[in-house]
């Protein structure tokens, strides 16, 4: 038997959207109002909205002052038409094909140890990820302090140590070695 690592998972679109709304509520009034006004008007390409989204990203996607090249490359390679088909133009409200997505009822079917990870400031809040963890009999969670969605980039050494430890425990418990 192997183990499964789920880092900052989006397993329920309603939970994800609720987390984003809670994060927006904590932004400065100016950023919050910009996001809410654009959400209402649909002017998602406005520079003010793009600036507000970037500030949100700095708080909840990657908290590093200088984003790693691998993350910057990822953003340049995003398949925007596919993203908009699945999520739609709003970063914070799902109206695409993922609206209503919920695989939580299936989590209990996972018959192996599971490690959930997230950052304290993650888009998927620690409370939401803990809720996922509760659905699986042999699951645990690790929350990375002062980190966000990209906690594997922000806290690389700690992330690798946590994952290695989990996999070593899984290997030892199942008699599998060398993973």
Secondary structure, 3 states (H helix, E strand, C coil): CCCEEEECCCCEHHHHHHHHHHHHHCCCHHHHHHHHHHHHHCCCCCHHHHHHHHHHHHHHCCCCCCCCHHHHHHHHCCCHHHHHHHCCCCCCCCCCCCCCCECHHHHCCCCCCEEEEEECCCCCCHHHHHHHHHCCCCEEEEEECCCCCCHHHHCHHHHHHHHHHHHHHHHHHHCCCCC
